[in-house]
Amino acid sequence: MFRAFSTAATGMAAQQMMVDVTANNLANINTTGFKRSHVDFQDLLYVKMKEAGTEVSSGMKSPSGIEVGSGVHTASTVKVFTVGELQNTGRDLDVAITGDGFLQVSMPDGSTKYTRDGALQQGPNGELVTTTGYYLEPAITIPTDAVAVSIGPDGSVNIMTVSGTQSVVGNIQLARFPNPSGLSSEGDNLLAETEASGTATTGTPGESGLGFVQSGFLEKSNVQMINELINLITAQRAYETNSRAIRAADEMLRKAIQIARF
């Protein structure tokens, strides 16, 4: 009975984690480039009261044993990098990645972060920056005399000046990872490289397994509201069931104590 208390408590803690992750998914349902997370659970150690295959009599062995689990724990939260729905914005500087890859962002400390948020803007000197103001890497600057800007599927940034001259002022490069689920979430729609993610491989959009760049579109979150609500209901019911297991163990313990009093 005492084991039931701790075992059911681990189940309640696990379902609380499930609710927390689901709530974050739902909170970011309209966040550009957001990737939903799911939780992986693992069972805990088992108390083995009798090993399977134990000899029960001469020449006879038990086909099964007796073991009681200790509950569950959260093994990891994993980001799912399926492509979200593309939304037509009509903005020349908005880009969506149709496939594998991340935009590279230069941070103030000199490090590089990665994002799927392609809502690019022009900085005070014409530099392409994220909505937070971080510079795109490699740096691309739009001249002040540019009257039109277009971004090709290969990441080429084309401009037309007042005089009618057309030219390419830079090329957007994408990065990809052996294990994108190993990237660390940093906030501001940014991800950081880790040992688990592997080293970034950069290249031109559309080459070496990288996706193309779609100008005038943004990639929306890949969160599916119906699926998240189902997960939320399932976690809530599992939490309630584990709390009932605690109440059942408490009632059994109370009955045992009452018996001992007689």
Contacts in CASP RR format, 6 or more apart in sequence:
PFRMAT RR
TARGET T0000
AUTHOR 0000-0000-0000
METHOD contacts of the structure
MODEL  1
MFRAFSTAATGMAAQQMMVDVTANNLANINTTGFKRSHVDFQDLLYVKMK
EAGTEVSSGMKSPSGIEVGSGVHTASTVKVFTVGELQNTGRDLDVAITGD
GFLQVSMPDGSTKYTRDGALQQGPNGELVTTTGYYLEPAITIPTDAVAVS
IGPDGSVNIMTVSGTQSVVGNIQLARFPNPSGLSSEGDNLLAETEASGTA
TTGTPGESGLGFVQSGFLEKSNVQMINELINLITAQRAYETNSRAIRAAD
EMLRKAIQIARF
1 249 0 8 1.000
1 252 0 8 1.000
1 253 0 8 1.000
1 256 0 8 1.000
2 249 0 8 1.000
2 253 0 8 1.000
3 47 0 8 1.000
3 68 0 8 1.000
3 70 0 8 1.000
4 245 0 8 1.000
4 246 0 8 1.000
4 248 0 8 1.000
4 249 0 8 1.000
5 246 0 8 1.000
5 249 0 8 1.000
5 250 0 8 1.000
6 70 0 8 1.000
6 71 0 8 1.000
7 69 0 8 1.000
7 70 0 8 1.000
7 71 0 8 1.000
7 245 0 8 1.000
8 242 0 8 1.000
8 243 0 8 1.000
8 245 0 8 1.000
8 246 0 8 1.000
8 249 0 8 1.000
9 242 0 8 1.000
9 246 0 8 1.000
10 44 0 8 1.000
10 70 0 8 1.000
10 71 0 8 1.000
10 72 0 8 1.000
10 73 0 8 1.000
11 71 0 8 1.000
11 72 0 8 1.000
11 238 0 8 1.000
11 239 0 8 1.000
11 242 0 8 1.000
12 239 0 8 1.000
12 242 0 8 1.000
12 243 0 8 1.000
12 246 0 8 1.000
14 39 0 8 1.000
14 41 0 8 1.000
14 72 0 8 1.000
14 73 0 8 1.000
14 74 0 8 1.000
15 235 0 8 1.000
15 236 0 8 1.000
15 238 0 8 1.000
15 239 0 8 1.000
15 242 0 8 1.000
16 239 0 8 1.000
17 39 0 8 1.000
17 74 0 8 1.000
18 39 0 8 1.000
18 231 0 8 1.000
18 234 0 8 1.000
18 235 0 8 1.000
18 238 0 8 1.000
19 232 0 8 1.000
19 235 0 8 1.000
19 236 0 8 1.000
19 239 0 8 1.000
21 37 0 8 1.000
21 38 0 8 1.000
21 39 0 8 1.000
21 77 0 8 1.000
22 228 0 8 1.000
22 231 0 8 1.000
22 232 0 8 1.000
22 235 0 8 1.000
23 232 0 8 1.000
24 37 0 8 1.000
25 36 0 8 1.000
25 37 0 8 1.000
25 223 0 8 1.000
25 228 0 8 1.000
26 223 0 8 1.000
26 225 0 8 1.000
26 228 0 8 1.000
26 232 0 8 1.000
28 34 0 8 1.000
28 221 0 8 1.000
28 223 0 8 1.000
29 221 0 8 1.000
29 223 0 8 1.000
29 225 0 8 1.000
29 228 0 8 1.000
30 220 0 8 1.000
30 221 0 8 1.000
31 189 0 8 1.000
31 221 0 8 1.000
32 116 0 8 1.000
32 117 0 8 1.000
32 118 0 8 1.000
32 119 0 8 1.000
32 189 0 8 1.000
32 218 0 8 1.000
32 219 0 8 1.000
32 220 0 8 1.000
32 221 0 8 1.000
33 84 0 8 1.000
33 115 0 8 1.000
33 116 0 8 1.000
33 117 0 8 1.000
33 118 0 8 1.000
33 189 0 8 1.000
33 218 0 8 1.000
33 219 0 8 1.000
33 220 0 8 1.000
33 221 0 8 1.000
33 222 0 8 1.000
34 189 0 8 1.000
34 221 0 8 1.000
34 222 0 8 1.000
34 223 0 8 1.000
35 79 0 8 1.000
35 80 0 8 1.000
35 81 0 8 1.000
35 82 0 8 1.000
35 116 0 8 1.000
35 221 0 8 1.000
35 222 0 8 1.000
36 79 0 8 1.000
36 80 0 8 1.000
36 221 0 8 1.000
36 222 0 8 1.000
36 223 0 8 1.000
36 224 0 8 1.000
36 228 0 8 1.000
37 77 0 8 1.000
37 78 0 8 1.000
37 79 0 8 1.000
37 80 0 8 1.000
38 77 0 8 1.000
38 78 0 8 1.000
38 80 0 8 1.000
39 74 0 8 1.000
39 76 0 8 1.000
39 77 0 8 1.000
39 78 0 8 1.000
40 74 0 8 1.000
40 75 0 8 1.000
40 76 0 8 1.000
40 77 0 8 1.000
40 78 0 8 1.000
41 72 0 8 1.000
41 73 0 8 1.000
41 74 0 8 1.000
41 75 0 8 1.000
42 72 0 8 1.000
42 73 0 8 1.000
42 75 0 8 1.000
43 69 0 8 1.000
43 70 0 8 1.000
43 71 0 8 1.000
43 72 0 8 1.000
44 69 0 8 1.000
44 70 0 8 1.000
44 71 0 8 1.000
44 72 0 8 1.000
44 73 0 8 1.000
45 69 0 8 1.000
45 70 0 8 1.000
46 67 0 8 1.000
46 68 0 8 1.000
46 69 0 8 1.000
46 70 0 8 1.000
47 67 0 8 1.000
47 68 0 8 1.000
47 69 0 8 1.000
47 70 0 8 1.000
48 65 0 8 1.000
48 66 0 8 1.000
48 67 0 8 1.000
49 65 0 8 1.000
49 66 0 8 1.000
49 67 0 8 1.000
49 68 0 8 1.000
50 62 0 8 1.000
50 65 0 8 1.000
50 66 0 8 1.000
50 67 0 8 1.000
51 65 0 8 1.000
52 62 0 8 1.000
52 63 0 8 1.000
52 64 0 8 1.000
52 65 0 8 1.000
53 61 0 8 1.000
53 62 0 8 1.000
53 63 0 8 1.000
53 64 0 8 1.000
53 65 0 8 1.000
54 61 0 8 1.000
54 62 0 8 1.000
54 65 0 8 1.000
55 61 0 8 1.000
55 62 0 8 1.000
56 62 0 8 1.000
78 181 0 8 1.000
79 180 0 8 1.000
79 181 0 8 1.000
79 182 0 8 1.000
79 183 0 8 1.000
79 185 0 8 1.000
80 181 0 8 1.000
80 222 0 8 1.000
81 180 0 8 1.000
81 181 0 8 1.000
82 222 0 8 1.000
83 97 0 8 1.000
83 98 0 8 1.000
83 99 0 8 1.000
83 219 0 8 1.000
83 222 0 8 1.000
84 219 0 8 1.000
84 220 0 8 1.000
84 221 0 8 1.000
84 222 0 8 1.000
85 219 0 8 1.000
85 220 0 8 1.000
85 222 0 8 1.000
86 96 0 8 1.000
86 98 0 8 1.000
86 214 0 8 1.000
86 217 0 8 1.000
86 218 0 8 1.000
86 219 0 8 1.000
86 220 0 8 1.000
87 217 0 8 1.000
87 218 0 8 1.000
87 219 0 8 1.000
87 220 0 8 1.000
88 216 0 8 1.000
88 217 0 8 1.000
89 216 0 8 1.000
89 217 0 8 1.000
89 218 0 8 1.000
90 216 0 8 1.000
90 217 0 8 1.000
91 119 0 8 1.000
91 216 0 8 1.000
92 148 0 8 1.000
92 149 0 8 1.000
92 150 0 8 1.000
92 151 0 8 1.000
92 215 0 8 1.000
92 216 0 8 1.000
93 119 0 8 1.000
93 120 0 8 1.000
93 121 0 8 1.000
93 122 0 8 1.000
93 128 0 8 1.000
93 149 0 8 1.000
93 151 0 8 1.000
94 118 0 8 1.000
94 119 0 8 1.000
94 120 0 8 1.000
94 215 0 8 1.000
94 216 0 8 1.000
94 217 0 8 1.000
94 218 0 8 1.000
95 103 0 8 1.000
95 118 0 8 1.000
95 120 0 8 1.000
95 151 0 8 1.000
95 155 0 8 1.000
95 172 0 8 1.000
95 213 0 8 1.000
95 214 0 8 1.000
95 215 0 8 1.000
95 216 0 8 1.000
95 217 0 8 1.000
95 218 0 8 1.000
96 118 0 8 1.000
96 213 0 8 1.000
96 214 0 8 1.000
96 216 0 8 1.000
96 217 0 8 1.000
96 218 0 8 1.000
96 219 0 8 1.000
97 103 0 8 1.000
97 116 0 8 1.000
97 118 0 8 1.000
97 174 0 8 1.000
97 205 0 8 1.000
97 211 0 8 1.000
97 212 0 8 1.000
97 213 0 8 1.000
97 214 0 8 1.000
97 219 0 8 1.000
98 211 0 8 1.000
98 212 0 8 1.000
98 213 0 8 1.000
98 214 0 8 1.000
99 210 0 8 1.000
99 211 0 8 1.000
99 212 0 8 1.000
100 176 0 8 1.000
100 209 0 8 1.000
100 210 0 8 1.000
100 211 0 8 1.000
101 116 0 8 1.000
101 174 0 8 1.000
101 175 0 8 1.000
101 176 0 8 1.000
101 210 0 8 1.000
101 211 0 8 1.000
102 114 0 8 1.000
102 115 0 8 1.000
102 116 0 8 1.000
102 174 0 8 1.000
102 175 0 8 1.000
102 176 0 8 1.000
102 177 0 8 1.000
102 180 0 8 1.000
102 191 0 8 1.000
103 114 0 8 1.000
103 115 0 8 1.000
103 116 0 8 1.000
103 117 0 8 1.000
103 118 0 8 1.000
103 136 0 8 1.000
103 172 0 8 1.000
103 174 0 8 1.000
103 175 0 8 1.000
104 112 0 8 1.000
104 113 0 8 1.000
104 114 0 8 1.000
104 136 0 8 1.000
104 137 0 8 1.000
104 138 0 8 1.000
104 173 0 8 1.000
104 174 0 8 1.000
104 175 0 8 1.000
104 200 0 8 1.000
104 202 0 8 1.000
105 112 0 8 1.000
105 113 0 8 1.000
105 114 0 8 1.000
105 115 0 8 1.000
105 130 0 8 1.000
105 134 0 8 1.000
105 135 0 8 1.000
105 136 0 8 1.000
105 137 0 8 1.000
105 190 0 8 1.000
106 112 0 8 1.000
106 134 0 8 1.000
106 135 0 8 1.000
106 136 0 8 1.000
106 137 0 8 1.000
106 139 0 8 1.000
107 113 0 8 1.000
107 134 0 8 1.000
108 134 0 8 1.000
111 192 0 8 1.000
112 137 0 8 1.000
112 193 0 8 1.000
112 200 0 8 1.000
113 134 0 8 1.000
113 186 0 8 1.000
113 190 0 8 1.000
113 191 0 8 1.000
113 192 0 8 1.000
114 175 0 8 1.000
114 183 0 8 1.000
114 190 0 8 1.000
114 191 0 8 1.000
114 192 0 8 1.000
114 193 0 8 1.000
114 200 0 8 1.000
115 130 0 8 1.000
115 189 0 8 1.000
115 190 0 8 1.000
115 191 0 8 1.000
116 189 0 8 1.000
116 219 0 8 1.000
117 130 0 8 1.000
117 131 0 8 1.000
117 189 0 8 1.000
117 218 0 8 1.000
118 130 0 8 1.000
118 218 0 8 1.000
118 219 0 8 1.000
119 130 0 8 1.000
119 131 0 8 1.000
119 218 0 8 1.000
120 128 0 8 1.000
120 129 0 8 1.000
120 130 0 8 1.000
120 136 0 8 1.000
121 128 0 8 1.000
121 129 0 8 1.000
121 130 0 8 1.000
121 131 0 8 1.000
121 133 0 8 1.000
122 128 0 8 1.000
122 129 0 8 1.000
122 142 0 8 1.000
123 129 0 8 1.000
123 133 0 8 1.000
125 141 0 8 1.000
126 141 0 8 1.000
126 142 0 8 1.000
126 143 0 8 1.000
126 144 0 8 1.000
127 135 0 8 1.000
127 136 0 8 1.000
127 139 0 8 1.000
127 140 0 8 1.000
127 141 0 8 1.000
127 142 0 8 1.000
128 135 0 8 1.000
128 136 0 8 1.000
128 139 0 8 1.000
128 140 0 8 1.000
128 141 0 8 1.000
128 142 0 8 1.000
128 157 0 8 1.000
129 135 0 8 1.000
129 136 0 8 1.000
130 136 0 8 1.000
130 188 0 8 1.000
130 189 0 8 1.000
132 188 0 8 1.000
134 188 0 8 1.000
134 190 0 8 1.000
136 172 0 8 1.000
137 173 0 8 1.000
138 170 0 8 1.000
138 171 0 8 1.000
138 173 0 8 1.000
140 157 0 8 1.000
140 169 0 8 1.000
140 170 0 8 1.000
140 171 0 8 1.000
140 172 0 8 1.000
141 169 0 8 1.000
142 149 0 8 1.000
142 157 0 8 1.000
142 159 0 8 1.000
142 169 0 8 1.000
143 159 0 8 1.000
143 161 0 8 1.000
143 169 0 8 1.000
145 161 0 8 1.000
145 162 0 8 1.000
145 163 0 8 1.000
146 159 0 8 1.000
146 160 0 8 1.000
146 161 0 8 1.000
146 169 0 8 1.000
147 160 0 8 1.000
147 161 0 8 1.000
147 162 0 8 1.000
147 164 0 8 1.000
148 159 0 8 1.000
148 160 0 8 1.000
149 157 0 8 1.000
149 158 0 8 1.000
149 159 0 8 1.000
150 157 0 8 1.000
150 158 0 8 1.000
150 159 0 8 1.000
150 215 0 8 1.000
151 157 0 8 1.000
151 158 0 8 1.000
151 172 0 8 1.000
151 213 0 8 1.000
151 215 0 8 1.000
152 158 0 8 1.000
152 213 0 8 1.000
152 215 0 8 1.000
153 205 0 8 1.000
153 206 0 8 1.000
153 212 0 8 1.000
153 213 0 8 1.000
153 214 0 8 1.000
153 215 0 8 1.000
154 171 0 8 1.000
154 204 0 8 1.000
154 205 0 8 1.000
154 206 0 8 1.000
154 212 0 8 1.000
154 213 0 8 1.000
155 171 0 8 1.000
155 172 0 8 1.000
155 173 0 8 1.000
155 204 0 8 1.000
155 205 0 8 1.000
155 213 0 8 1.000
156 168 0 8 1.000
156 170 0 8 1.000
156 171 0 8 1.000
156 172 0 8 1.000
157 168 0 8 1.000
157 169 0 8 1.000
157 170 0 8 1.000
157 171 0 8 1.000
157 172 0 8 1.000
158 166 0 8 1.000
158 167 0 8 1.000
158 168 0 8 1.000
158 169 0 8 1.000
159 166 0 8 1.000
159 167 0 8 1.000
159 168 0 8 1.000
159 169 0 8 1.000
160 166 0 8 1.000
161 167 0 8 1.000
171 204 0 8 1.000
172 205 0 8 1.000
172 213 0 8 1.000
173 202 0 8 1.000
173 203 0 8 1.000
173 204 0 8 1.000
173 205 0 8 1.000
174 202 0 8 1.000
174 203 0 8 1.000
174 204 0 8 1.000
174 205 0 8 1.000
174 210 0 8 1.000
174 211 0 8 1.000
174 213 0 8 1.000
175 200 0 8 1.000
175 201 0 8 1.000
175 202 0 8 1.000
175 203 0 8 1.000
176 200 0 8 1.000
176 201 0 8 1.000
176 208 0 8 1.000
176 209 0 8 1.000
176 210 0 8 1.000
177 183 0 8 1.000
177 193 0 8 1.000
177 197 0 8 1.000
177 198 0 8 1.000
177 199 0 8 1.000
177 200 0 8 1.000
177 201 0 8 1.000
178 197 0 8 1.000
178 198 0 8 1.000
178 199 0 8 1.000
179 196 0 8 1.000
179 197 0 8 1.000
179 198 0 8 1.000
180 197 0 8 1.000
181 196 0 8 1.000
181 197 0 8 1.000
182 194 0 8 1.000
182 196 0 8 1.000
182 197 0 8 1.000
182 198 0 8 1.000
183 191 0 8 1.000
183 192 0 8 1.000
183 193 0 8 1.000
183 194 0 8 1.000
183 197 0 8 1.000
184 191 0 8 1.000
184 192 0 8 1.000
184 193 0 8 1.000
184 194 0 8 1.000
184 197 0 8 1.000
185 191 0 8 1.000
186 192 0 8 1.000
193 199 0 8 1.000
193 200 0 8 1.000
201 208 0 8 1.000
203 210 0 8 1.000
204 210 0 8 1.000
205 211 0 8 1.000
205 212 0 8 1.000
205 213 0 8 1.000
206 212 0 8 1.000
END
